């Protein structure tokens, strides 16, 4: 009982002296034996499995080129957003497989997967991607249909007679 504290002043000095200093360890890159980073992206009902590796900027989705699979320019722009925000355009090749949902949800899922994979490949890119909101999964999904309703909230048509 020699370590007994008798006053508040002693308590303050003991707490300061014995404070545990937690140093942030820098994040380590996560890559497989082929030098690729893998991540899963999700949006609505779509789930994308994404692999990135250093390359010339070639993007393949379900075995097809980006401009064949996502024909609309808006969807292609959505896929390229993580690279422009991180400042690494045409430096990584992307191979993605995506299932479920429609084209818009699939594009969002691949974008989410690319962002997570970029952050795993090079942890220094995390700040820019996080600030742009690309690491966070967009949790908005279709609302379920309720009984007594025509859709989720739409009522049946009113008939006076």
DSSP file (Angstrom, degrees, kcal/mol; ACC not computed):
  #  RESIDUE AA STRUCTURE BP1 BP2  ACC     N-H-->O    O-->H-N    N-H-->O    O-->H-N    TCO  KAPPA ALPHA  PHI   PSI    X-CA   Y-CA   Z-CA
    1    1 A X    >         0   0    0      0, 0.0     3,-1.0     0, 0.0     0, 0.0   0.000 360.0 360.0 360.0  22.7    0.0    0.0    0.0
    2    2 A X  T 3   +     0   0    0      1,-0.3     0, 0.0     3,-0.0     0, 0.0   0.714 360.0  63.5 -73.6 -20.1    3.0    2.3   -0.5
    3    3 A X  T 3  S+     0   0    0      2,-0.1    -1,-0.3     0, 0.0     2,-0.2   0.119  73.5 139.7 -91.1  21.9    1.5    3.6   -3.7
    4    4 A X    <   -     0   0    0     -3,-1.0     2,-0.5     1,-0.1     0, 0.0  -0.451  47.0-138.6 -72.1 137.3   -1.5    5.1   -1.9
    5    5 A X        -     0   0    0     -2,-0.2    -1,-0.1     1,-0.1    -2,-0.1  -0.843  20.2-179.2-100.5 129.4   -2.7    8.6   -3.2
    6    6 A X        +     0   0    0     -2,-0.5     2,-0.3     1,-0.1    -1,-0.1   0.687  60.9  26.0-102.8 -21.8   -3.6   11.1   -0.5
    7    7 A X  S  > S-     0   0    0      1,-0.1     4,-1.7     0, 0.0     5,-0.1  -0.897  75.2-110.6-140.7 168.4   -4.7   14.2   -2.4
    8    8 A X  H  > S+     0   0    0     -2,-0.3     4,-2.3     1,-0.2     5,-0.2   0.836 114.9  59.0 -67.8 -33.0   -6.0   15.4   -5.8
    9    9 A X  H  > S+     0   0    0      1,-0.2     4,-2.0     2,-0.2    -1,-0.2   0.919 106.8  47.0 -62.4 -42.4   -2.7   17.0   -6.7
   10   10 A X  H  > S+     0   0    0      1,-0.2     4,-2.3     2,-0.2    -1,-0.2   0.884 109.4  54.8 -65.5 -37.9   -0.9   13.7   -6.3
   11   11 A X  H  X S+     0   0    0     -4,-1.7     4,-2.3     1,-0.2    -2,-0.2   0.914 107.9  49.6 -61.7 -43.1   -3.6   12.0   -8.4
   12   12 A X  H  X S+     0   0    0     -4,-2.3     4,-1.9     1,-0.2    -1,-0.2   0.899 111.8  47.2 -63.5 -42.2   -3.1   14.5  -11.2
   13   13 A X  H  X S+     0   0    0     -4,-2.0     4,-2.2     2,-0.2    -1,-0.2   0.880 112.4  49.6 -69.7 -36.6    0.7   14.0  -11.3
   14   14 A X  H  X S+     0   0    0     -4,-2.3     4,-2.2     2,-0.2    -2,-0.2   0.920 110.5  50.2 -66.8 -42.5    0.4   10.2  -11.2
   15   15 A X  H  < S+     0   0    0     -4,-2.3    -2,-0.2     1,-0.2    -1,-0.2   0.885 112.9  46.4 -64.7 -38.4   -2.1   10.2  -14.1
   16   16 A X  H >< S+     0   0    0     -4,-1.9     3,-0.9     1,-0.2    -1,-0.2   0.902 113.4  48.7 -69.9 -41.0    0.1   12.4  -16.2
   17   17 A X  H 3< S+     0   0    0     -4,-2.2    -2,-0.2     1,-0.2    -1,-0.2   0.867 116.3  41.6 -67.0 -36.3    3.2   10.4  -15.5
   18   18 A X  T 3< S+     0   0    0     -4,-2.2    -1,-0.2    -5,-0.2    -2,-0.2   0.245  80.9 135.6 -99.0  13.0    1.6    7.0  -16.2
   19   19 A X    <   -     0   0    0     -3,-0.9     2,-0.6    -4,-0.2    -3,-0.1  -0.382  56.2-126.1 -64.2 136.3   -0.3    8.1  -19.3
   20   20 A X        -     0   0    0     -2,-0.1     2,-0.7     2,-0.0    -1,-0.1  -0.742  17.4-143.4 -87.1 122.8    0.0    5.6  -22.1
   21   21 A X        -     0   0    0     -2,-0.6     2,-0.7     2,-0.0    -1,-0.0  -0.780  11.9-158.4 -90.0 118.9    1.2    7.2  -25.3
   22   22 A X        -     0   0    0     -2,-0.7     2,-0.4     2,-0.0    -2,-0.0  -0.870   5.0-159.3-100.8 115.3   -0.5    5.6  -28.3
   23   23 A X        -     0   0    0     -2,-0.7     2,-0.5     1,-0.0    -2,-0.0  -0.786  20.6-121.3 -94.2 136.1    1.4    6.0  -31.5
   24   24 A X        -     0   0    0     -2,-0.4     2,-0.4     1,-0.0     3,-0.0  -0.633  24.1-141.4 -76.4 123.1   -0.5    5.7  -34.8
   25   25 A X        -     0   0    0     -2,-0.5     3,-0.1     1,-0.1     2,-0.0  -0.693  24.7-110.7 -83.1 135.0    1.1    3.0  -36.8
   26   26 A X        -     0   0    0     -2,-0.4     2,-0.1     1,-0.1    -1,-0.1  -0.372  38.1-103.3 -64.9 143.5    1.2    3.8  -40.5
   27   27 A X        -     0   0    0     96,-0.1     2,-0.3     1,-0.1    96,-0.2  -0.410  33.5-134.9 -68.2 140.8   -1.2    1.7  -42.6
   28   28 A X        -     0   0    0     -2,-0.1     2,-0.1    -3,-0.1    -1,-0.1  -0.750  23.0-105.7 -95.4 142.5    0.5   -1.1  -44.6
   29   29 A X        -     0   0    0     -2,-0.3     2,-0.6    92,-0.1    92,-0.2  -0.425  29.0-143.8 -63.3 141.1   -0.3   -1.7  -48.3
   30   30 A X        +     0   0    0     90,-2.3     2,-0.3    87,-0.2     8,-0.2  -0.930  35.1 152.9-112.2 109.8   -2.4   -4.9  -48.7
   31   31 A X        -     0   0    0     -2,-0.6     6,-0.2     6,-0.1     2,-0.1  -0.956  35.9-127.1-135.7 152.9   -1.5   -6.8  -51.9
   32   32 A X    >   -     0   0    0      4,-2.5     3,-1.9    -2,-0.3    -1,-0.0  -0.237  46.2 -84.2 -88.4-175.0   -1.6  -10.4  -53.1
   33   33 A X  T 3  S+     0   0    0      1,-0.3    -1,-0.1     2,-0.1    -2,-0.0   0.697 129.0  55.6 -66.5 -18.0    1.3  -12.4  -54.5
   34   34 A X  T 3  S-     0   0    0      2,-0.1    -1,-0.3    19,-0.0     3,-0.1   0.372 120.3-106.4 -93.3   4.0    0.6  -11.0  -58.0
   35   35 A X  S <  S+     0   0    0     -3,-1.9    19,-0.4     1,-0.3     2,-0.3   0.700  77.1 133.2  81.2  19.8    0.9   -7.4  -56.8
   36   36 A X        -     0   0    0     17,-0.1    -4,-2.5    15,-0.0     2,-0.4  -0.709  49.5-140.7-103.2 154.3   -2.8   -6.7  -56.9
   37   37 A X  E     -A   52   0A   0     15,-2.4    15,-2.3    -2,-0.3     2,-0.4  -0.939  19.6-157.2-110.1 138.9   -5.1   -5.1  -54.4
   38   38 A X  E     +A   51   0A   0     -2,-0.4     2,-0.3    -8,-0.2    13,-0.2  -0.911  18.0 161.1-118.5 141.4   -8.6   -6.6  -53.9
   39   39 A X  E     -A   50   0A   0     11,-2.2    11,-2.9    -2,-0.4     2,-0.5  -0.988  31.1-129.8-152.8 156.9  -11.8   -5.0  -52.6
   40   40 A X  E     -A   49   0A   0     -2,-0.3     2,-0.4     9,-0.2     9,-0.2  -0.935  22.9-165.1-109.3 129.7  -15.5   -5.5  -52.6
   41   41 A X  E     -A   48   0A   0      7,-2.7     7,-3.2    -2,-0.5     2,-0.3  -0.891   3.8-168.3-114.2 146.5  -17.8   -2.6  -53.5
   42   42 A X  E     +A   47   0A   0     -2,-0.4    96,-0.5     5,-0.2     2,-0.3  -0.982  14.9 162.7-135.8 146.5  -21.6   -2.4  -53.0
   43   43 A X  E >   -A   46   0A   0      3,-2.0     3,-2.6    -2,-0.3    66,-0.2  -0.870  68.0 -38.1-160.6 128.2  -24.4   -0.1  -54.1
   44   44 A X  T 3  S-     0   0    0     94,-0.6    97,-0.0    96,-0.5    57,-0.0  -0.361 126.0 -25.5  52.0-120.9  -28.1   -0.8  -54.0
   45   45 A X  T 3  S+     0   0    0     -2,-0.1     2,-0.3    -3,-0.1    -1,-0.3   0.399 116.1 104.9 -99.1   2.5  -28.4   -4.5  -54.9
   46   46 A X  E <   -A   43   0A   0     -3,-2.6    -3,-2.0    54,-0.1     2,-0.4  -0.638  48.0-168.9 -90.8 140.7  -25.1   -4.7  -56.9
   47   47 A X  E     -AB  42  99A   0     52,-2.5    52,-2.2    -2,-0.3     2,-0.4  -0.996   6.1-167.1-128.1 126.1  -22.0   -6.3  -55.6
   48   48 A X  E     -AB  41  98A   0     -7,-3.2    -7,-2.7    -2,-0.4     2,-0.5  -0.941  13.2-155.3-118.2 134.4  -18.6   -5.8  -57.3
   49   49 A X  E     -AB  40  97A   0     48,-3.2    48,-2.3    -2,-0.4     2,-0.4  -0.945  24.8-169.6-103.8 123.0  -15.4   -7.7  -56.8
   50   50 A X  E     -AB  39  96A   0    -11,-2.9   -11,-2.2    -2,-0.5     2,-0.4  -0.950  16.9-174.9-125.7 131.2  -12.5   -5.4  -57.9
   51   51 A X  E     -AB  38  95A   0     44,-2.5    44,-2.6    -2,-0.4     2,-0.4  -0.984   9.9-171.5-118.0 132.9   -8.8   -6.1  -58.5
   52   52 A X  E     +AB  37  94A   0    -15,-2.3   -15,-2.4    -2,-0.4     2,-0.3  -0.960   9.2 167.1-123.6 146.7   -6.4   -3.3  -59.3
   53   53 A X  E     - B   0  93A   0     40,-1.9    40,-3.4    -2,-0.4   -17,-0.1  -0.973  47.4 -79.9-148.2 156.6   -2.7   -3.5  -60.4
   54   54 A X  E    S+ B   0  92A   0    -19,-0.4    38,-0.3    -2,-0.3     2,-0.2  -0.333  76.2 110.8 -59.6 137.9   -0.2   -1.0  -61.8
   55   55 A X  S    S-     0   0    0     36,-2.4    -1,-0.1    -3,-0.0    -3,-0.0  -0.845  77.0 -55.8-174.6-150.1   -0.8   -0.7  -65.6
   56   56 A X  S    S-     0   0    0     -2,-0.2    37,-0.1    35,-0.0    36,-0.1   0.353  80.9 -89.8-103.5   4.0   -1.9    1.5  -68.4
   57   57 A X        +     0   0    0      1,-0.3     2,-0.4    34,-0.0    36,-0.2   0.662  68.7 158.9  97.9  17.7   -5.4    2.4  -67.2
   58   58 A X        -     0   0    0     32,-0.1    36,-2.9     7,-0.0     2,-0.5  -0.618  22.8-161.2 -78.4 129.3   -7.3   -0.5  -68.8
   59   59 A X  E     -c   94   0A   0     -2,-0.4     7,-1.2    34,-0.2     2,-0.5  -0.959   8.7-176.5-116.6 123.1  -10.7   -1.2  -67.2
   60   60 A X  E     -cD  95  65A   0     34,-2.6    36,-2.8    -2,-0.5     2,-0.5  -0.978   3.4-172.5-120.9 126.5  -12.4   -4.5  -67.7
   61   61 A X  E >  S-cD  96  64A   0      3,-3.0     3,-1.9    -2,-0.5    36,-0.2  -0.979  76.2 -17.6-121.4 120.9  -15.9   -5.3  -66.2
   62   62 A X  T 3  S-     0   0    0     34,-3.1    -1,-0.1    -2,-0.5    35,-0.1   0.854 128.3 -53.8  51.8  40.0  -17.2   -8.8  -66.5
   63   63 A X  T 3  S+     0   0    0     33,-0.4     2,-0.3     1,-0.2    -1,-0.3   0.470 120.4 101.0  79.6   2.0  -14.7   -9.6  -69.2
   64   64 A X  E <  S-D   61   0A   0     -3,-1.9    -3,-3.0     1,-0.1    -1,-0.2  -0.846  78.9 -97.2-119.1 156.3  -15.7   -6.6  -71.4
   65   65 A X  E >>  -D   60   0A   0     -2,-0.3     4,-2.6    -5,-0.2     3,-0.9  -0.266  36.5-112.7 -65.6 157.2  -14.2   -3.2  -71.9
   66   66 A X  H 3> S+     0   0    0     -7,-1.2     4,-2.4     1,-0.3    -1,-0.1   0.874 116.3  51.9 -61.4 -39.4  -15.7   -0.3  -69.9
   67   67 A X  H 34 S+     0   0    0      1,-0.2    -1,-0.3     2,-0.2     9,-0.1   0.648 113.6  45.2 -77.1 -11.9  -17.1    1.5  -73.0
   68   68 A X  H <4 S+     0   0    0     -3,-0.9     3,-0.4     2,-0.0    -2,-0.2   0.862 119.6  37.8 -89.8 -46.8  -18.9   -1.8  -74.0
   69   69 A X  H  < S+     0   0    0     -4,-2.6     2,-0.8     1,-0.3    -2,-0.2   0.946 127.5  34.8 -71.9 -48.4  -20.3   -2.8  -70.6
   70   70 A X  S  < S+     0   0    0     -4,-2.4    -1,-0.3    -5,-0.3     6,-0.1  -0.807  72.4 172.0-106.4  89.4  -21.2    0.8  -69.5
   71   71 A X        +     0   0    0     -2,-0.8     2,-0.3    -3,-0.4    -1,-0.2   0.813  52.3  87.0 -71.3 -31.1  -22.2    2.4  -72.8
   72   72 A X  S >> S-     0   0    0     -3,-0.1     4,-1.5     1,-0.1     3,-0.5  -0.531  76.1-138.8 -74.1 133.4  -23.4    5.6  -71.2
   73   73 A X  H 3> S+     0   0    0     -2,-0.3     4,-2.3     1,-0.2     5,-0.2   0.808 100.9  61.7 -60.3 -30.2  -20.7    8.2  -70.7
   74   74 A X  H 3> S+     0   0    0      1,-0.2     4,-2.0     2,-0.2    -1,-0.2   0.907 104.1  47.8 -63.9 -41.0  -22.1    9.2  -67.3
   75   75 A X  H <> S+     0   0    0     -3,-0.5     4,-1.7     2,-0.2    -1,-0.2   0.874 111.0  50.8 -68.6 -36.4  -21.5    5.7  -66.0
   76   76 A X  H  X S+     0   0    0     -4,-1.5     4,-1.3     1,-0.2    -1,-0.2   0.887 109.2  51.6 -65.8 -38.1  -17.9    5.7  -67.4
   77   77 A X  H  X S+     0   0    0     -4,-2.3     4,-1.0     1,-0.2    -2,-0.2   0.897 105.8  55.1 -64.5 -40.0  -17.3    9.0  -65.7
   78   78 A X  H >< S+     0   0    0     -4,-2.0     3,-0.6     1,-0.2     4,-0.4   0.900 107.6  50.1 -59.4 -41.5  -18.5    7.5  -62.4
   79   79 A X  H 3< S+     0   0    0     -4,-1.7     4,-0.3     1,-0.2     3,-0.3   0.809 110.7  49.1 -67.6 -30.0  -16.0    4.7  -62.7
   80   80 A X  H 3X S+     0   0    0     -4,-1.3     4,-1.8    -3,-0.2     3,-0.4   0.600  86.5  89.7 -87.1 -10.9  -13.1    7.2  -63.4
   81   81 A X  H <X S+     0   0    0     -4,-1.0     4,-2.5    -3,-0.6     5,-0.3   0.895  82.7  53.3 -55.7 -47.1  -13.9    9.5  -60.4
   82   82 A X  H  > S+     0   0    0     -4,-0.4     4,-2.1    -3,-0.3    -1,-0.2   0.880 109.8  49.5 -59.1 -35.9  -11.7    7.7  -57.8
   83   83 A X  H  >>S+     0   0    0     -3,-0.4     5,-2.3    -4,-0.3     4,-1.1   0.901 112.0  46.8 -69.1 -40.3   -8.7    7.9  -60.1
   84   84 A X  H  <5S+     0   0    0     -4,-1.8    -2,-0.2     2,-0.2    -1,-0.2   0.903 113.3  48.5 -69.4 -39.8   -9.1   11.6  -60.8
   85   85 A X  H  <5S+     0   0    0     -4,-2.5    -2,-0.2     1,-0.2    -1,-0.2   0.905 116.3  43.1 -65.3 -40.6   -9.6   12.5  -57.1
   86   86 A X  H  <5S-     0   0    0     -4,-2.1    -1,-0.2    -5,-0.3    -2,-0.2   0.645 109.8-125.8 -79.7 -14.3   -6.6   10.4  -56.1
   87   87 A X  T  <5S+     0   0    0     -4,-1.1    -3,-0.2    -5,-0.1    -4,-0.1   0.835  76.2 116.0  74.6  33.3   -4.6   11.9  -59.0
   88   88 A X    > < +     0   0    0     -5,-2.3     3,-1.3    -6,-0.2     4,-0.4  -0.223  36.2 164.9-126.8  43.8   -3.6    8.5  -60.5
   89   89 A X  T 3  S+     0   0    0     -6,-0.3   -32,-0.0     1,-0.3    -9,-0.0  -0.350  70.9   4.5 -63.4 141.5   -5.3    8.5  -63.9
   90   90 A X  T 3  S+     0   0    0      2,-0.2    -1,-0.3   -33,-0.1   -32,-0.1   0.758 103.6 102.0  56.7  30.8   -4.0    5.8  -66.3
   91   91 A X  S <  S+     0   0    0     -3,-1.3   -36,-2.4     1,-0.2     2,-0.4   0.545  73.5  51.9-113.2 -14.1   -1.7    4.3  -63.7
   92   92 A X  E     -B   54   0A   0     -4,-0.4     2,-0.4   -38,-0.3   -38,-0.3  -0.966  66.6-141.7-129.3 141.3   -3.8    1.2  -62.7
   93   93 A X  E     -B   53   0A   0    -40,-3.4   -40,-1.9    -2,-0.4     2,-0.4  -0.812  22.8-153.0 -93.4 140.9   -5.5   -1.6  -64.6
   94   94 A X  E     -Bc  52  59A   0    -36,-2.9   -34,-2.6    -2,-0.4     2,-0.5  -0.955  15.4-176.1-120.1 132.5   -8.9   -2.7  -63.2
   95   95 A X  E     +Bc  51  60A   0    -44,-2.6   -44,-2.5    -2,-0.4     2,-0.4  -0.983  19.1 172.7-124.9 119.1  -10.5   -6.1  -63.4
   96   96 A X  E     -Bc  50  61A   0    -36,-2.8   -34,-3.1    -2,-0.5     2,-0.4  -0.952  24.6-163.5-130.6 144.9  -14.0   -6.2  -61.9
   97   97 A X  E     -B   49   0A   0    -48,-2.3   -48,-3.2    -2,-0.4     2,-0.4  -0.998  19.6-174.7-121.6 133.3  -16.8   -8.7  -61.8
   98   98 A X  E     -B   48   0A   0     -2,-0.4     2,-0.3   -50,-0.2   -50,-0.2  -0.983   6.1-177.8-134.4 139.5  -20.2   -7.3  -60.8
   99   99 A X  E     +B   47   0A   0    -52,-2.2   -52,-2.5    -2,-0.4     3,-0.1  -0.952  42.7  20.7-133.8 152.0  -23.6   -9.0  -60.1
  100  100 A X  S    S+     0   0    0     -2,-0.3   -54,-0.1   -54,-0.2   -53,-0.1   0.230  83.4  46.8  81.2 160.3  -27.0   -7.8  -59.2
  101  101 A X  S    S-     0   0    0    -56,-0.2    -1,-0.2   -55,-0.1     2,-0.1  -0.071  88.1 -61.5  70.2-170.4  -28.9   -4.6  -59.6
  102  102 A X     >  -     0   0    0     -3,-0.1     4,-2.3   -56,-0.0     5,-0.2  -0.353  57.6 -85.2-102.2-174.2  -29.1   -2.4  -62.7
  103  103 A X  H  > S+     0   0    0      1,-0.2     4,-2.5     2,-0.2     5,-0.2   0.888 125.7  50.9 -63.9 -40.2  -26.3   -0.6  -64.6
  104  104 A X  H  > S+     0   0    0      1,-0.2     4,-2.1     2,-0.2    -1,-0.2   0.927 113.1  45.2 -65.1 -45.0  -26.4    2.5  -62.4
  105  105 A X  H  > S+     0   0    0      1,-0.2     4,-2.1     2,-0.2    -1,-0.2   0.870 112.6  52.1 -65.2 -36.6  -26.0    0.5  -59.2
  106  106 A X  H  X S+     0   0    0     -4,-2.3     4,-2.5     2,-0.2    -2,-0.2   0.900 108.0  50.7 -67.2 -39.9  -23.3   -1.7  -60.8
  107  107 A X  H  X S+     0   0    0     -4,-2.5     4,-2.3     1,-0.2    -2,-0.2   0.915 111.6  48.5 -62.7 -42.0  -21.4    1.4  -61.8
  108  108 A X  H  X S+     0   0    0     -4,-2.1     4,-2.2     2,-0.2    -2,-0.2   0.870 110.8  51.2 -64.1 -36.9  -21.6    2.7  -58.2
  109  109 A X  H  X S+     0   0    0     -4,-2.1     4,-2.4     2,-0.2    -2,-0.2   0.910 110.8  47.1 -67.6 -42.0  -20.5   -0.7  -56.8
  110  110 A X  H  X S+     0   0    0     -4,-2.5     4,-2.8     2,-0.2    -2,-0.2   0.899 111.4  52.2 -66.2 -39.5  -17.5   -0.8  -59.1
  111  111 A X  H  X S+     0   0    0     -4,-2.3     4,-2.3     2,-0.2    -2,-0.2   0.918 110.7  47.6 -60.5 -44.1  -16.6    2.8  -58.1
  112  112 A X  H  X S+     0   0    0     -4,-2.2     4,-2.2     1,-0.2    -2,-0.2   0.906 113.1  48.6 -63.5 -42.6  -16.8    1.9  -54.4
  113  113 A X  H  X S+     0   0    0     -4,-2.4     4,-2.5     2,-0.2    -2,-0.2   0.903 110.5  50.3 -65.2 -41.7  -14.7   -1.2  -55.0
  114  114 A X  H  X S+     0   0    0     -4,-2.8     4,-2.8     2,-0.2     5,-0.2   0.916 110.5  50.7 -62.0 -43.3  -12.0    0.8  -56.9
  115  115 A X  H  X S+     0   0    0     -4,-2.3     4,-2.0     1,-0.2    -2,-0.2   0.928 112.8  44.7 -61.7 -45.9  -11.9    3.4  -54.1
  116  116 A X  H  X S+     0   0    0     -4,-2.2     4,-1.7    18,-0.2    -1,-0.2   0.889 114.2  49.5 -66.6 -38.2  -11.4    0.7  -51.5
  117  117 A X  H  X S+     0   0    0     -4,-2.5     4,-2.6     2,-0.2    -2,-0.2   0.895 109.5  51.4 -68.4 -39.7   -8.8   -1.1  -53.5
  118  118 A X  H  X S+     0   0    0     -4,-2.8     4,-2.8     1,-0.2     7,-0.3   0.913 109.9  50.1 -60.6 -42.3   -6.9    2.1  -54.3
  119  119 A X  H  < S+     0   0    0     -4,-2.0     7,-0.2     1,-0.2    -1,-0.2   0.848 112.8  46.6 -66.7 -34.1   -6.8    2.8  -50.5
  120  120 A X  H  < S+     0   0    0     -4,-1.7   -90,-2.3    -5,-0.1     3,-0.3   0.867 113.5  48.6 -74.5 -35.8   -5.5   -0.7  -49.8
  121  121 A X  H  < S+     0   0    0     -4,-2.6     2,-0.4     1,-0.3    -2,-0.2   0.932 131.8  14.3 -68.6 -46.2   -2.9   -0.5  -52.6
  122  122 A X    ><  -     0   0    0     -4,-2.8     3,-2.3    -5,-0.2    -1,-0.3  -0.847  66.9-166.1-133.4  96.7   -1.5    2.9  -51.5
  123  123 A X  G >  S+     0   0    0     -2,-0.4     3,-1.3    -3,-0.3     4,-0.3   0.677  83.7  72.3 -58.9 -18.2   -2.7    4.0  -48.0
  124  124 A X  G 3  S+     0   0    0      1,-0.2     3,-0.4     2,-0.1     4,-0.3   0.700  90.2  60.5 -70.6 -16.4   -1.5    7.6  -48.7
  125  125 A X  G <> S+     0   0    0     -3,-2.3     4,-2.0    -7,-0.3    -1,-0.2   0.557  79.8  90.1 -83.3  -8.2   -4.5    8.0  -51.1
  126  126 A X  H <> S+     0   0    0     -3,-1.3     4,-2.9    -4,-0.2     5,-0.3   0.877  80.2  56.0 -58.5 -42.0   -7.0    7.3  -48.3
  127  127 A X  H  > S+     0   0    0     -3,-0.4     4,-2.3    -4,-0.3    -1,-0.2   0.920 110.1  43.4 -59.3 -47.4   -7.4   11.0  -47.2
  128  128 A X  H  > S+     0   0    0     -4,-0.3     4,-1.6     2,-0.2    -1,-0.2   0.908 117.1  46.2 -66.3 -42.1   -8.4   12.2  -50.7
  129  129 A X  H  X>S+     0   0    0     -4,-2.0     5,-2.3     2,-0.2     6,-0.6   0.886 113.8  48.4 -68.7 -38.4  -10.8    9.3  -51.3
  130  130 A X  H ><5S+     0   0    0     -4,-2.9     3,-0.9    -5,-0.2    -2,-0.2   0.901 109.6  52.4 -67.7 -40.9  -12.3    9.6  -47.8
  131  131 A X  H 3<5S+     0   0    0     -4,-2.3    -1,-0.2    -5,-0.3    -2,-0.2   0.844 108.6  50.9 -64.7 -33.2  -12.8   13.4  -48.2
  132  132 A X  H 3<5S-     0   0    0     -4,-1.6    -1,-0.3    -5,-0.2    -2,-0.2   0.596 115.3-119.2 -79.6 -10.2  -14.6   12.9  -51.5
  133  133 A X  T <<5S+     0   0    0     -3,-0.9    -3,-0.2    -4,-0.5    -2,-0.1   0.709  76.7 124.9  83.6  21.1  -16.9   10.3  -49.8
  134  134 A X      < +     0   0    0     -5,-2.3   -18,-0.2     1,-0.2    -4,-0.2   0.691  65.2  57.3 -88.7 -19.0  -15.9    7.4  -52.0
  135  135 A X  S    S+     0   0    0     -6,-0.6     2,-0.2    -9,-0.1    -1,-0.2   0.836  90.3  84.6 -78.8 -32.8  -14.8    5.0  -49.2
  136  136 A X  S    S-     0   0    0     -6,-0.2     2,-0.3     1,-0.1     0, 0.0  -0.512  84.7-121.4 -74.7 133.0  -18.2    5.1  -47.5
  137  137 A X        -     0   0    0     -2,-0.2     2,-0.9     1,-0.1   -94,-0.1  -0.570  20.7-124.2 -74.1 132.9  -20.8    2.7  -48.8
  138  138 A X        -     0   0    0    -96,-0.5   -94,-0.6    -2,-0.3    -1,-0.1  -0.698  26.8-167.6 -77.9 107.9  -24.0    4.5  -50.1
  139  139 A X        +     0   0    0     -2,-0.9     2,-0.3   -96,-0.1    -1,-0.2   0.407  42.5 122.6 -85.6   3.0  -26.5    2.7  -47.9
  140  140 A X        +     0   0    0      3,-0.0   -96,-0.5     1,-0.0     2,-0.3  -0.506  35.5 167.3 -70.5 125.6  -29.6    3.9  -49.8
  141  141 A X        -     0   0    0     -2,-0.3     2,-0.2   -98,-0.1    -2,-0.0  -0.839  43.9 -75.0-131.0 169.7  -31.7    0.9  -51.1
  142  142 A X        -     0   0    0     -2,-0.3     2,-0.2     1,-0.1    -1,-0.0  -0.439  51.0-118.2 -68.1 134.5  -35.2    0.5  -52.5
  143  143 A X        -     0   0    0     -2,-0.2     9,-0.1     1,-0.1    -1,-0.1  -0.481  32.8-109.1 -73.6 143.2  -37.9    0.7  -49.8
  144  144 A X        -     0   0    0     -2,-0.2     2,-0.3     1,-0.1    -1,-0.1  -0.336  32.3-103.1 -74.0 155.0  -40.0   -2.5  -49.4
  145  145 A X        -     0   0    0      5,-0.1     2,-0.3     8,-0.0     7,-0.2  -0.584  34.6-143.3 -76.6 136.3  -43.6   -2.7  -50.6
  146  146 A X    >   -     0   0    0      5,-1.0     3,-1.3    -2,-0.3     2,-0.1  -0.731  21.7-104.5 -99.5 150.7  -46.1   -2.5  -47.8
  147  147 A X  T 3  S+     0   0    0     -2,-0.3     3,-0.1     1,-0.2    -1,-0.1  -0.431 107.3  31.6 -69.9 148.7  -49.4   -4.4  -47.7
  148  148 A X  T 3  S+     0   0    0      1,-0.3     8,-0.4    -2,-0.1     2,-0.3   0.475 106.7  93.6  80.9   1.9  -52.5   -2.3  -48.5
  149  149 A X  S <  S-     0   0    0     -3,-1.3    -1,-0.3     6,-0.1     6,-0.2  -0.890  74.3-136.2-123.8 155.5  -50.4   -0.1  -50.8
  150  150 A X  S    S-     0   0    0      4,-2.6     5,-0.2    -2,-0.3     2,-0.2   0.877  92.5  -6.4 -77.0 -38.1  -49.7   -0.4  -54.5
  151  151 A X  S    S-     0   0    0      3,-1.4    -5,-1.0    -3,-0.1    -2,-0.1  -0.382 110.2 -57.2-129.6-149.0  -46.0    0.3  -54.1
  152  152 A X  S    S-     0   0    0     -7,-0.2    -6,-0.1    -2,-0.2    -8,-0.1   0.918 130.7  -8.7 -66.2 -42.2  -43.9    1.2  -51.0
  153  153 A X  S    S+     0   0    0    -10,-0.1     2,-0.2     2,-0.1    -1,-0.1   0.534 105.5 109.1-129.1 -17.5  -46.0    4.4  -50.3
  154  154 A X        -     0   0    0     -5,-0.1    -4,-2.6     1,-0.1    -3,-1.4  -0.477  58.8-142.5 -70.9 128.1  -48.3    4.8  -53.3
  155  155 A X        -     0   0    0     -2,-0.2    -6,-0.1    -6,-0.2     3,-0.1  -0.415  26.3 -91.5 -84.4 163.8  -52.0    4.1  -52.5
  156  156 A X        -     0   0    0     -8,-0.4    -1,-0.1     1,-0.1     2,-0.1  -0.370  59.5 -82.4 -66.8 155.7  -54.4    2.4  -54.7
  157  157 A X        -     0   0    0      1,-0.1     2,-0.3    -3,-0.1    -1,-0.1  -0.403  47.8-120.2 -65.9 133.7  -56.5    4.7  -56.9
  158  158 A X        -     0   0    0     -2,-0.1     2,-0.5    -3,-0.1    -1,-0.1  -0.548  25.4-164.2 -76.7 134.7  -59.4    6.2  -55.0
  159  159 A X        -     0   0    0     -2,-0.3    -1,-0.0     1,-0.1    -2,-0.0  -0.979  11.9-163.4-122.4 121.4  -62.8    5.5  -56.5
  160  160 A X              0   0    0     -2,-0.5    -1,-0.1     1,-0.2    -2,-0.0   0.868 360.0 360.0 -71.5 -34.8  -65.8    7.6  -55.3
  161  161 A X              0   0    0      0, 0.0    -1,-0.2     0, 0.0    -2,-0.0   0.351 360.0 360.0-127.5 360.0  -68.3    5.1  -56.7
